[in-house]
Amino acid sequence: MKTSSFLKKIAWGLVIFIGLSNAVSAQKIQVNGKVMLAADSSALPGVTIRIKNTNIGVVSNSQGNYTIQANIGDTLHFSFIGLEIQNIPVKERKLNVYLKEDEMVMEEATIVTGYGVTHHESAKFKLHSGMRIRGGAMPLAYTQNTEEYNKFAANRFLPALNEPLSTFSIDVDNAAYSNVRRFINQGTFPPVDAIRTEEFLNYFTYNYPAPQEKDPVSITTEVSNAPWNTQHKLVHIGIKAKEVSTDNLPASNLVFLIDVSGSMSDANKLPLLKSSLKLLVKQLRPQDRVAIVTYANHTKEVLASTPGSDKAKILDAIDGLYASGGTAGGDGIQRAYRVAESNFTKGGNNRIILATDGDFNIGISSPRELEKMIETKRTSGIYLTVLGFGMGNYKDNRMQVLAEKGNGNHAYIDNLTEAKKVLVNEFGGTLFTVAKDVKIQVEFNPAKVQAYRLIGYESRLLEAKDFNDDTKDAGEMGAGHSVTALYEIIPVGVKSNFAPNIDPLKYQKTEKNEKKMLTDSPELLTVKLRYKQPDSHKSSKMEVTVIDNNTPIKKSSENFRFSAAVAGFGMLLQNSDYKNNFTFDDVIDLAKQATNYDPEGYRKEFIRLVESAALLK
């Protein structure tokens, strides 16, 4: 009996020990440290730090510092072009890392000091700060942050009785989310003007029904309580563009317009840009064609239009790019349009893909001048996609202007995972337009709605008369794209400090029969949408009505809950007047209730990002 009792104690001890070991190994901690060059302990900005076998990662900042949430027992993967990769298990919160030179890369490197180029064939050299390495590491710290963002004021509540119409152009851009993610992963909060909530919402895919009729888009609506103010309602509007299989996509005439100026030399700029475009080249078909135009002090057609079947030739041209000189961006754009026009494919996808940090300083450089030039070119049927890279001098404001006025879209690429999302996973949506000049007009029923505010889309607002004006430019939707918009509503009868206080109108009286008609209608609002086919100048209209069925948020769809969580996150980062007592923990709880539909894992990544922001707060 004593032996049996003793053995039981040992068994229970082993169970407890194993349980505690597993608990320790699964403990989530915030790991921080500094990445340095082993040769001289200089800081390494732009190093990618990833949790191995996941898509979770961060980039070291300009001082080489990083912060990442990981579990004890995870392995951190440190990689930097030109340096040896290190895989280090997480054992404690502090982890400084020294990366050594990769001798295989260094032997064939080209050193670029300042704007001069010196070739060293099969010669080893010491890497130090102040050097640029073609195809290799660029461990340069930023001396000054000169990033630029357009200023805007968040939308306010408007009275439905006086202003019943809300009109805006759709926006499929998602650059703001990946850019803000970059700030948070580096351990800092982003500038307020970098937070465009609509681009947060549209970064993610939603489980919307595909169009069934002749229209290239479908409309989905839903109403529930606003999670940050339960007396208010939240209206969710989802637009889904039709899917088109790659085999059925029209032939592409692409021009890669690549910034190879000196400002692009850092590791997270031209080297990442080249790797990103290689992912796109692999998707090309024989009927597709690619030309490459570069700009620095001068513009150059590096590659004449080449069929997608000759991938080796295209990839060789990309490999041969290196950074030096000034930034004649305006001249580069003009030349790229000339190349695209000379190879125009009728009925095909004619598009310029501009890859840059947006820092133009030679020729046409002001946003207003660029805007006017792009507007004159967009009537040619050539679209403009803008891919942003880098940090420190990133010109987000110019990217927005170029993409919006060029009938294209804007993405920010901070790592290869994001490049894969934009150029591989969302290949059709990024490059192939199925509906153009898409705009939405919402009419609110003042018998049900006291006041409303559109969450985001501040730079996309239109006048009511613009909705029926087919000459008014609006946004484009690519194959498989989705667009999400949210309205926060103050119902009639709810007392709110946010409701506008306006005296009753003296000269505009509502007739009794009209008032009764409004009161009897169960409709909360009507959503109207206009679009044009890609080859048409005349718009078509779609229309749906929305009724509030008093659905509690716990019974709302995952689409609704996740979009509300994303909007709440944007409000917290903006320190919005409307956030009330909503917290990062509330965002996390809401998002965790909406992860069943997460084909690429982006929703789970969002939760990790919010957790990181909460720790910073």
C-alpha positions as MATLAB code, in Angstrom:
seq = 'MKTSSFLKKIAWGLVIFIGLSNAVSAQKIQVNGKVMLAADSSALPGVTIRIKNTNIGVVSNSQGNYTIQANIGDTLHFSFIGLEIQNIPVKERKLNVYLKEDEMVMEEATIVTGYGVTHHESAKFKLHSGMRIRGGAMPLAYTQNTEEYNKFAANRFLPALNEPLSTFSIDVDNAAYSNVRRFINQGTFPPVDAIRTEEFLNYFTYNYPAPQEKDPVSITTEVSNAPWNTQHKLVHIGIKAKEVSTDNLPASNLVFLIDVSGSMSDANKLPLLKSSLKLLVKQLRPQDRVAIVTYANHTKEVLASTPGSDKAKILDAIDGLYASGGTAGGDGIQRAYRVAESNFTKGGNNRIILATDGDFNIGISSPRELEKMIETKRTSGIYLTVLGFGMGNYKDNRMQVLAEKGNGNHAYIDNLTEAKKVLVNEFGGTLFTVAKDVKIQVEFNPAKVQAYRLIGYESRLLEAKDFNDDTKDAGEMGAGHSVTALYEIIPVGVKSNFAPNIDPLKYQKTEKNEKKMLTDSPELLTVKLRYKQPDSHKSSKMEVTVIDNNTPIKKSSENFRFSAAVAGFGMLLQNSDYKNNFTFDDVIDLAKQATNYDPEGYRKEFIRLVESAALLK';
ca = [
       0.000    0.000    0.000;
       2.833    2.393    0.835;
       4.531    1.617   -2.487;
       1.268    2.239   -4.370;
       0.706    5.532   -2.566;
       4.274    6.585   -3.251;
       3.917    5.817   -6.960;
       0.670    7.814   -7.124;
       2.419   10.834   -5.593;
       5.209   10.548   -8.157;
       2.647   10.296  -10.986;
       0.742   13.352   -9.785;
       4.010   15.214   -9.389;
       4.917   14.435  -12.993;
       1.499   15.633  -14.200;
       1.851   18.897  -12.288;
       5.423   19.356  -13.526;
       4.438   18.758  -17.161;
       1.460   21.082  -16.800;
       3.600   23.833  -15.328;
       6.216   23.310  -18.047;
       3.568   23.607  -20.761;
       2.119   26.701  -19.084;
       5.545   28.319  -18.963;
       6.288   27.411  -22.592;
       2.942   28.891  -23.679;
       3.367   32.096  -21.668;
       3.002   35.159  -23.880;
       5.544   37.892  -23.230;
       6.679   41.096  -24.883;
      10.184   40.527  -26.237;
      12.281   43.576  -26.979;
      15.861   44.206  -27.861;
      18.266   45.651  -30.378;
      19.641   44.229  -33.610;
      23.256   45.145  -34.360;
      25.979   44.382  -36.862;
      28.439   41.924  -35.305;
      31.466   43.628  -36.896;
      31.130   46.969  -35.110;
      27.913   46.837  -32.987;
      26.250   49.477  -35.167;
      22.443   49.543  -35.149;
      20.612   47.730  -37.947;
      17.299   49.298  -39.023;
      14.954   47.376  -41.324;
      15.748   43.887  -39.983;
      12.768   41.530  -40.286;
      11.984   39.669  -37.051;
       9.364   36.937  -37.433;
       7.973   34.215  -35.224;
       9.054   31.130  -37.123;
       6.329   29.202  -38.964;
       3.861   32.115  -38.636;
       3.116   35.300  -40.588;
       3.623   37.418  -37.450;
       6.570   39.750  -37.594;
       8.011   43.214  -37.034;
      10.819   45.339  -38.456;
      13.586   46.970  -36.398;
      13.329   50.756  -36.225;
      15.903   53.377  -37.158;
      17.879   52.674  -33.937;
      17.769   48.918  -34.488;
      15.219   48.406  -31.697;
      12.257   46.039  -31.958;
       9.341   44.802  -29.852;
       7.315   41.672  -30.571;
       4.807   39.584  -28.647;
       5.751   35.901  -28.544;
       5.384   32.803  -26.418;
       8.268   31.398  -24.425;
       9.537   28.562  -26.572;
       8.809   30.311  -29.889;
      11.712   30.778  -32.276;
      12.460   34.267  -33.603;
      13.794   34.414  -37.165;
      16.095   37.414  -37.816;
      16.800   38.172  -41.481;
      18.457   41.032  -43.325;
      19.633   41.076  -46.922;
      23.389   40.478  -47.018;
      23.644   39.139  -43.467;
      23.439   35.636  -42.064;
      20.012   34.538  -40.818;
      19.674   33.769  -37.115;
      17.003   31.637  -35.434;
      16.897   32.218  -31.676;
      14.460   30.588  -29.196;
      12.545   32.903  -26.861;
      13.621   32.377  -23.254;
      13.284   35.830  -21.702;
      11.986   39.322  -22.407;
      15.309   40.910  -23.411;
      17.010   39.662  -26.561;
      19.803   41.616  -28.278;
      21.032   40.088  -31.519;
      24.246   40.489  -33.510;
      24.079   39.590  -37.204;
      27.203   38.580  -39.129;
      28.043   39.305  -42.752;
      26.983   36.661  -45.259;
      30.256   35.918  -47.029;
      28.491   34.482  -50.104;
      26.614   37.725  -50.672;
      29.517   40.021  -49.835;
      31.883   38.471  -52.399;
      29.733   39.691  -55.311;
      28.557   42.988  -53.810;
      28.738   46.464  -55.271;
      29.447   49.263  -52.792;
      27.693   52.554  -53.334;
      29.047   55.394  -51.191;
      26.932   58.518  -51.428;
      25.989   58.747  -55.109;
      29.183   57.193  -56.445;
      29.422   53.524  -57.401;
      32.479   51.317  -56.904;
      32.460   47.718  -58.185;
      34.263   45.024  -56.198;
      34.330   41.635  -57.911;
      35.082   38.700  -55.600;
      36.508   41.024  -52.978;
      35.562   40.798  -49.314;
      34.986   44.018  -47.421;
      33.920   45.214  -44.036;
      30.336   46.432  -43.707;
      29.901   49.675  -41.825;
      27.357   52.453  -41.423;
      27.599   54.963  -44.275;
      27.800   52.288  -46.983;
      25.122   51.183  -49.433;
      25.306   47.692  -50.851;
      23.705   46.855  -54.152;
      21.675   43.739  -53.533;
      22.929   43.629  -49.960;
      22.483   45.196  -46.548;
      21.935   48.896  -45.941;
      22.443   49.513  -42.209;
      21.819   53.261  -42.235;
      19.944   54.995  -39.430;
      17.559   57.780  -40.335;
      18.707   61.191  -39.203;
      15.319   62.872  -39.599;
      11.722   61.787  -40.004;
      10.177   63.670  -42.930;
       7.105   61.513  -43.564;
       4.078   63.419  -44.862;
       0.338   62.770  -44.470;
      -2.704   64.721  -45.595;
      -4.487   66.348  -42.667;
      -8.194   65.706  -42.209;
     -10.930   66.158  -39.608;
     -13.033   63.122  -38.678;
     -16.638   63.162  -39.869;
     -19.130   64.603  -37.368;
     -22.773   63.780  -36.753;
     -25.180   65.442  -39.199;
     -28.930   65.969  -38.657;
     -31.002   63.668  -40.873;
     -33.872   66.168  -41.148;
     -31.698   68.948  -42.570;
     -29.120   66.811  -44.387;
     -30.766   63.497  -45.271;
     -28.257   62.591  -48.042;
     -24.728   61.275  -47.520;
     -22.658   60.766  -50.695;
     -19.141   59.414  -51.119;
     -16.832   57.663  -53.552;
     -15.855   54.116  -52.647;
     -12.226   53.464  -51.721;
     -10.477   50.099  -52.028;
      -7.101   51.381  -50.825;
      -5.679   49.696  -47.732;
      -2.251   51.328  -47.403;
      -3.107   53.031  -44.095;
      -3.535   49.742  -42.236;
      -0.192   48.174  -43.206;
       1.540   51.520  -42.656;
       0.055   51.894  -39.154;
       0.966   48.272  -38.453;
       4.567   49.212  -39.245;
       4.524   51.968  -36.600;
       3.010   49.743  -33.902;
       5.371   46.858  -34.663;
       8.263   49.295  -34.206;
       6.962   50.255  -30.763;
       5.359   53.635  -31.517;
       1.884   55.015  -32.209;
       1.332   56.427  -35.707;
       0.536   60.058  -36.527;
      -3.204   60.707  -36.307;
      -3.384   61.704  -39.974;
      -1.988   58.291  -40.978;
      -5.129   56.600  -39.601;
      -7.734   56.353  -42.362;
     -10.390   54.084  -40.919;
     -11.920   53.123  -44.267;
      -8.554   51.703  -45.323;
      -8.437   49.695  -42.093;
     -11.872   48.262  -42.905;
     -11.002   47.496  -46.513;
      -7.734   45.748  -45.685;
      -9.720   42.662  -44.688;
     -11.880   40.270  -46.666;
     -15.496   39.709  -45.656;
     -17.849   36.862  -46.401;
     -20.189   38.839  -48.655;
     -22.349   37.111  -51.268;
     -21.077   37.394  -54.831;
     -23.136   39.266  -57.454;
     -25.758   37.042  -59.050;
     -27.335   39.258  -61.691;
     -25.892   41.366  -64.514;
     -24.476   43.881  -62.042;
     -20.749   43.396  -61.334;
     -21.242   44.155  -57.615;
     -23.584   43.105  -54.809;
     -24.803   45.089  -51.782;
     -25.112   43.634  -48.270;
     -26.497   45.588  -45.295;
     -26.908   44.940  -41.580;
     -27.915   46.945  -38.471;
     -27.117   46.381  -34.809;
     -25.970   48.322  -31.748;
     -22.781   50.367  -31.829;
     -20.419   48.542  -29.423;
     -18.909   51.803  -28.113;
     -22.338   53.378  -27.487;
     -25.205   50.926  -27.092;
     -27.825   53.683  -27.394;
     -26.592   54.289  -30.932;
     -26.996   52.028  -33.962;
     -24.322   50.910  -36.378;
     -25.179   50.339  -40.046;
     -22.873   48.033  -41.993;
     -22.777   48.320  -45.812;
     -20.769   45.755  -47.751;
     -20.049   45.867  -51.488;
     -18.625   42.801  -53.217;
     -17.214   42.781  -56.765;
     -17.532   39.713  -58.954;
     -14.720   37.186  -58.971;
     -12.921   36.511  -62.252;
     -10.673   33.458  -62.606;
      -7.108   34.164  -63.693;
      -7.644   32.237  -66.925;
     -10.519   34.538  -67.883;
      -8.779   37.813  -67.052;
      -8.001   40.012  -70.068;
      -4.428   40.356  -71.281;
      -2.305   42.853  -69.376;
      -0.106   45.640  -70.677;
       1.915   46.562  -67.584;
       4.587   49.175  -67.076;
       6.650   48.878  -63.905;
       7.638   52.448  -63.011;
      10.384   52.067  -60.420;
      11.962   54.730  -58.227;
      15.739   54.030  -58.175;
      16.768   57.333  -56.591;
      19.182   57.527  -53.673;
      16.330   57.684  -51.157;
      15.349   54.119  -52.199;
      18.608   52.468  -51.121;
      17.467   51.244  -47.688;
      16.707   47.550  -47.181;
      12.966   48.052  -46.847;
      12.800   50.022  -50.111;
      14.466   48.946  -53.374;
      15.599   45.455  -52.228;
      12.098   44.728  -50.889;
      10.556   46.342  -53.989;
      12.550   44.055  -56.290;
      11.561   40.954  -54.338;
       7.911   42.076  -54.403;
       7.795   42.618  -58.166;
       9.357   39.192  -58.707;
       6.307   37.699  -56.980;
       4.073   39.500  -59.473;
       6.175   38.432  -62.471;
       5.634   34.797  -61.504;
       1.862   35.330  -61.904;
       2.117   36.601  -65.485;
       0.747   34.615  -68.416;
       2.150   34.450  -71.989;
      -0.474   36.960  -73.205;
       0.621   39.537  -70.602;
       3.379   42.040  -71.333;
       5.724   44.038  -69.067;
       7.921   47.071  -69.668;
      10.171   48.656  -67.006;
      10.827   52.380  -66.683;
      13.088   53.750  -63.944;
      13.697   57.250  -62.683;
      16.372   58.941  -60.575;
      18.178   62.012  -61.926;
      16.859   60.933  -65.320;
      14.305   58.458  -66.668;
      15.230   55.290  -68.518;
      13.355   52.477  -70.268;
      15.246   49.550  -68.768;
      13.091   46.910  -70.456;
      10.999   47.237  -73.595;
       7.558   45.607  -73.501;
       8.240   41.880  -73.028;
       5.792   38.928  -73.041;
       5.049   37.233  -69.703;
       6.425   33.978  -71.101;
       9.944   35.473  -71.038;
      10.113   35.680  -67.258;
      13.888   35.230  -67.129;
      14.415   38.427  -69.150;
      12.029   40.405  -66.923;
      13.588   39.081  -63.726;
      17.118   39.860  -64.988;
      16.067   43.464  -65.614;
      14.686   43.720  -62.082;
      17.835   42.182  -60.589;
      19.974   44.790  -62.322;
      18.350   47.762  -60.584;
      20.256   49.785  -57.980;
      19.638   53.094  -56.219;
      21.445   56.402  -56.728;
      20.745   60.033  -57.647;
      17.803   62.415  -57.361;
      14.089   61.798  -57.897;
      12.572   62.929  -61.212;
       9.224   61.323  -60.412;
       7.095   63.573  -62.612;
       9.241   62.859  -65.676;
       9.127   59.159  -64.865;
       5.324   59.138  -64.755;
       5.081   60.935  -68.090;
       7.465   58.477  -69.735;
       5.644   55.479  -68.254;
       2.367   56.702  -69.763;
       4.047   57.076  -73.164;
       5.343   53.494  -72.959;
       1.924   52.200  -71.866;
       0.191   54.096  -74.677;
       2.592   52.753  -77.331;
       1.801   49.171  -76.230;
      -1.905   49.740  -75.510;
      -3.941   46.520  -75.518;
      -7.503   47.135  -76.663;
      -9.970   45.451  -74.307;
      -7.119   44.536  -71.993;
      -5.777   45.708  -68.667;
      -3.488   48.660  -69.320;
      -1.812   49.712  -66.096;
       1.231   51.453  -64.671;
       2.547   50.058  -61.384;
       4.472   52.804  -59.617;
       6.766   51.619  -56.811;
       8.302   54.412  -54.715;
       8.619   56.102  -51.332;
       6.928   59.125  -52.934;
       9.849   61.506  -52.371;
       9.861   63.465  -55.653;
      12.330   66.352  -55.845;
      13.102   66.947  -59.525;
      10.719   68.265  -62.190;
       7.006   68.087  -61.414;
       6.969   67.409  -57.681;
       4.117   69.213  -55.931;
       0.952   67.174  -55.230;
      -1.169   69.738  -57.138;
       1.009   69.578  -60.272;
       1.091   65.799  -60.180;
      -2.659   65.674  -59.678;
      -3.328   67.798  -62.767;
      -0.978   65.728  -64.895;
      -2.470   62.388  -63.795;
      -6.028   63.665  -64.373;
      -5.205   64.443  -67.995;
      -3.802   60.919  -68.482;
      -6.548   58.814  -66.899;
      -8.923   59.351  -69.843;
      -6.573   57.209  -71.944;
      -7.853   54.010  -70.299;
      -4.556   53.432  -68.496;
      -4.880   52.847  -64.742;
      -2.294   53.618  -62.063;
      -1.479   51.351  -59.112;
       0.831   52.842  -56.465;
       2.964   50.640  -54.200;
       4.566   52.491  -51.284;
       7.789   51.408  -49.612;
      10.054   52.528  -46.786;
       9.996   54.693  -43.699;
      11.515   57.911  -42.454;
      10.797   59.931  -45.605;
       7.629   58.175  -46.798;
       5.279   60.590  -48.626;
       1.863   59.051  -48.042;
       0.066   62.240  -49.123;
       1.530   62.071  -52.626;
       0.721   58.375  -52.947;
      -2.935   59.109  -52.208;
      -3.096   61.813  -54.876;
      -1.471   59.661  -57.542;
      -3.639   56.587  -56.935;
      -6.908   58.499  -56.607;
      -6.412   60.677  -59.667;
      -4.983   57.810  -61.717;
      -8.091   55.620  -61.291;
      -6.036   53.101  -59.359;
      -5.323   51.799  -55.888;
      -2.680   52.391  -53.230;
      -0.972   49.776  -51.061;
       1.898   50.069  -48.585;
       4.329   47.143  -48.543;
       6.402   46.704  -45.406;
       7.454   43.077  -45.892;
       7.242   40.186  -48.351;
       4.131   38.808  -46.661;
       2.312   42.034  -47.503;
       3.713   41.916  -51.045;
       2.294   38.414  -51.429;
      -1.107   39.616  -50.178;
      -1.257   42.528  -52.638;
       0.401   41.034  -55.715;
      -0.402   37.313  -55.437;
      -3.400   36.630  -53.187;
      -5.275   39.687  -54.453;
      -3.779   39.680  -57.951;
      -7.111   40.163  -59.750;
      -8.399   42.846  -57.396;
      -5.156   44.791  -57.508;
      -4.822   44.820  -61.283;
      -8.177   44.124  -63.008;
     -11.063   46.614  -62.808;
     -14.628   45.267  -63.081;
     -16.511   48.463  -62.105;
     -15.368   52.074  -62.282;
     -16.616   55.397  -60.893;
     -18.399   53.573  -58.055;
     -20.165   55.933  -55.667;
     -22.691   55.529  -52.880;
     -25.520   57.768  -51.727;
     -27.440   57.006  -48.537;
     -30.779   58.653  -47.799;
     -31.791   58.613  -44.123;
     -35.391   58.542  -42.935;
     -35.669   61.485  -40.468;
     -38.630   59.788  -38.798;
     -36.209   57.054  -37.639;
     -32.803   58.734  -37.676;
     -32.017   61.791  -35.590;
     -28.389   62.125  -36.721;
     -25.699   60.074  -38.460;
     -21.982   60.070  -39.153;
     -19.984   58.205  -41.789;
     -16.973   56.478  -40.219;
     -13.980   57.309  -42.393;
     -13.987   58.253  -46.102;
     -13.225   61.879  -45.168;
     -11.202   62.409  -48.362;
     -13.847   60.702  -50.500;
     -16.917   62.789  -49.657;
     -19.006   64.058  -52.587;
     -21.799   66.568  -52.942;
     -25.314   65.195  -53.312;
     -25.505   66.412  -56.918;
     -22.354   64.449  -57.815;
     -24.155   61.133  -57.437;
     -26.110   61.450  -60.707;
     -23.310   63.280  -62.531;
     -21.570   60.755  -64.784;
     -18.694   63.162  -65.411;
     -17.753   63.084  -61.725;
     -14.845   60.735  -61.069;
     -15.143   58.132  -58.304;
     -13.462   54.919  -57.150;
     -12.719   51.687  -58.988;
     -13.314   48.091  -57.886;
     -11.135   45.196  -59.012;
     -12.130   41.568  -59.435;
     -13.035   40.089  -56.049;
     -12.590   43.386  -54.207;
     -14.868   44.232  -51.302;
     -15.683   47.646  -49.867;
     -17.079   48.192  -46.366;
     -18.664   51.349  -44.987;
     -20.114   52.001  -41.527;
     -22.554   54.653  -40.347;
     -23.134   55.397  -36.674;
     -26.746   56.492  -36.113;
     -28.497   58.295  -33.254;
     -32.107   57.057  -33.366;
     -35.002   59.451  -32.974;
     -35.912   59.881  -29.290;
     -32.406   59.135  -27.957;
     -30.862   61.966  -25.968;
     -27.283   62.465  -27.007;
     -24.650   65.144  -26.533;
     -23.446   64.339  -30.041;
     -26.737   65.173  -31.771;
     -26.503   68.569  -33.537;
     -28.621   71.253  -31.850;
     -30.366   73.130  -34.673;
     -33.412   75.408  -34.396;
     -36.561   74.248  -36.244;
     -36.823   75.518  -39.815;
     -39.084   78.552  -40.229;
     -39.772   78.454  -43.971;
     -39.683   74.679  -44.639;
     -42.676   72.989  -43.062;
     -43.443   69.311  -43.507;
     -47.017   68.682  -44.629;
     -49.121   66.418  -42.386;
     -49.571   63.693  -45.011;
     -45.817   63.642  -45.799;
     -44.999   63.413  -42.096;
     -47.428   60.521  -41.670;
     -45.879   58.729  -44.636;
     -42.438   59.041  -43.090;
     -43.589   57.924  -39.674;
     -45.339   54.835  -41.038;
     -42.357   53.686  -43.083;
     -40.300   50.955  -41.350;
     -37.256   51.887  -43.433;
     -34.237   53.279  -41.654;
     -32.448   54.347  -44.825;
     -31.952   53.597  -48.518;
     -28.583   52.758  -50.051;
     -28.087   53.758  -53.693;
     -25.002   52.793  -55.690;
     -23.836   53.934  -59.115;
     -21.135   52.276  -61.225;
     -19.898   52.138  -64.811;
     -18.688   49.141  -66.740;
     -14.915   49.504  -67.417;
     -15.536   50.333  -71.096;
     -18.591   52.570  -70.576;
     -19.172   56.265  -69.908;
     -22.756   55.778  -68.696;
     -23.558   54.656  -65.155;
     -26.072   52.129  -63.855;
     -27.846   52.386  -60.503;
     -28.580   49.839  -57.782;
     -30.775   50.457  -54.736;
     -31.612   48.630  -51.490;
     -33.626   49.648  -48.439;
     -32.535   48.947  -44.870;
     -34.786   48.127  -41.904;
     -33.670   47.981  -38.279;
     -34.801   44.637  -36.837;
     -33.268   45.395  -33.417;
     -30.688   42.630  -33.778;
     -28.388   42.515  -30.722;
     -24.697   42.594  -31.539;
     -24.223   39.073  -30.135;
     -26.543   37.803  -32.877;
     -25.049   39.940  -35.638;
     -22.861   38.397  -38.350;
     -19.103   37.956  -38.071;
     -18.785   40.542  -40.847;
     -20.560   43.070  -38.627;
     -18.651   42.268  -35.437;
     -15.229   42.283  -37.066;
     -15.798   45.517  -38.974;
     -17.047   47.138  -35.747;
     -13.875   45.971  -33.966;
     -11.677   47.434  -36.719;
     -13.566   50.738  -36.651;
     -13.254   50.844  -32.869;
      -9.506   50.284  -33.146;
      -9.236   53.233  -35.522;
     -11.227   55.410  -33.136;
      -8.923   54.519  -30.248;
      -5.795   55.304  -32.271;
      -7.354   58.647  -33.247;
      -8.489   59.276  -29.667;
     -11.922   59.951  -31.158;
     -14.507   62.003  -29.293;
     -16.982   59.192  -29.940;
     -15.107   56.263  -28.414;
     -16.664   56.725  -24.936;
     -15.288   54.029  -22.618;
     -14.378   51.636  -25.424;
     -10.952   50.033  -24.867;
      -8.380   47.931  -26.688;
      -9.602   44.950  -24.656;
     -13.120   45.567  -26.004;
     -11.720   45.573  -29.542;
      -9.914   42.289  -28.890;
     -12.989   40.629  -27.362;
     -15.174   41.704  -30.279;
     -12.667   40.610  -32.918;
     -12.192   37.212  -31.261;
     -15.905   36.576  -31.833;
     -15.383   36.943  -35.579;
     -12.476   34.723  -36.648;
     -14.255   31.709  -38.157;
     -13.996   33.339  -41.587;
     -10.289   34.082  -41.786;
      -8.898   32.356  -44.914;
      -5.498   34.079  -44.814;
      -5.143   34.606  -41.059;
      -5.352   38.405  -41.295;
      -8.031   38.691  -38.601;
      -5.908   36.786  -36.101;
      -2.965   39.006  -37.021;
      -5.196   42.024  -36.339;
      -5.866   40.744  -32.824;
      -2.133   40.424  -32.185;
      -1.631   43.964  -33.475;
      -4.284   45.346  -31.106;
      -2.623   43.470  -28.241;
       0.671   45.160  -29.145;
      -1.028   48.567  -29.244;
      -2.576   47.904  -25.830;
       0.880   47.191  -24.403;
       2.215   50.430  -25.879;
      -0.691   52.336  -24.370;
];
